[in-house]
Amino acid sequence: MLAGAYVAVAGGFRLPGPSGPGAGTADAGGVAGGDGTLVDVAGTGDVPEVGALAPDFTAVTLDGDEVTLSEFRGRPVWLTFGATWCASCRVEAPDIQAAYEESDDTVVLAVYLSEDADDVRPYVERLGMTFTHLPDPDERLASR
């Protein structure tokens, strides 16, 4: 599974601890797949440590607006990484949308690895997702 998520809590952005099959099996430069295998993702940085603050970043949304992670400090933030071609990302998209709609205060930021706005926009529209989407064509965000 390519998709991954950071969950941020009030007062700072914290990374959740490992859970589930294959949890904690990824090394720097890889992502643990749903079956416990290691998937190499080009341009990724070191695996974040549990309890570490998520690094701040500024990115451009599909609407052309800039968004900076730190502007949401003090609010819960769901930061997810995926791709339009990723089957498991497509499967989880309705659940992320439902959680976003049910929460009054949670910010959802979806980062799309190696894809630009022209790739992401039709995917987002087709799935009816209304949270914030951040194309990451150079994997600049993912490598942080």
Residue pairs with C-beta under 8 A, 6 or more apart in sequence:
1 31
1 33
1 34
1 86
1 88
2 31
2 39
2 41
2 81
2 82
2 83
2 86
2 88
2 89
2 113
3 80
3 81
3 82
3 86
3 88
3 89
3 92
4 31
4 80
4 81
5 16
5 78
5 79
5 80
5 81
6 13
6 15
6 16
6 48
6 54
6 77
6 78
6 79
6 80
7 14
7 15
7 16
7 76
7 77
7 78
7 79
8 14
8 54
8 72
8 75
8 76
8 77
8 78
8 79
9 76
10 74
10 75
10 76
11 73
11 74
12 53
12 73
13 53
13 54
13 69
13 73
13 77
13 79
14 51
14 52
14 53
14 54
15 48
15 49
15 50
15 51
15 52
15 54
16 50
17 50
18 24
18 50
21 34
21 35
21 36
22 32
22 33
22 34
22 35
22 36
22 37
23 32
24 32
25 32
25 36
25 38
26 32
26 38
26 47
27 38
27 47
28 44
28 45
28 46
28 47
29 40
29 41
29 44
30 38
30 39
30 40
30 41
30 44
30 47
31 38
31 39
31 41
31 44
32 38
32 39
33 39
34 88
41 113
41 139
41 142
42 139
43 138
43 139
43 142
43 143
44 139
44 142
44 143
45 142
45 143
45 144
48 54
54 69
54 77
54 79
55 69
55 144
56 68
56 69
56 70
57 68
57 69
57 140
57 141
57 144
58 66
58 67
58 68
58 69
59 66
59 67
59 111
59 134
59 136
59 141
60 66
60 67
60 134
60 135
61 67
61 132
61 133
61 134
62 117
62 120
62 121
62 124
62 133
62 135
67 109
67 132
67 134
69 77
69 79
69 109
72 107
75 105
75 106
75 107
76 103
76 105
76 106
76 107
77 106
77 107
77 108
77 109
78 96
78 99
78 100
78 106
78 107
78 108
78 109
79 109
79 111
80 96
80 108
80 109
80 110
80 111
81 110
81 111
81 113
81 142
82 89
82 110
82 111
82 112
82 113
83 89
83 112
83 113
83 114
83 115
84 112
84 115
84 119
84 120
84 123
90 127
93 127
93 129
94 127
96 108
96 110
96 129
96 131
97 127
97 128
97 129
97 130
97 131
99 106
99 108
100 106
100 108
100 130
100 131
101 130
107 131
107 132
108 131
108 132
109 131
109 132
109 134
110 129
110 131
110 132
110 133
110 134
111 134
111 136
111 141
111 142
112 119
112 120
112 133
112 134
112 135
112 136
113 136
113 139
113 142
114 136
114 137
114 139
115 135
115 136
115 137
116 135
116 137
117 135
119 135
120 133
120 135
124 133
134 141
136 142
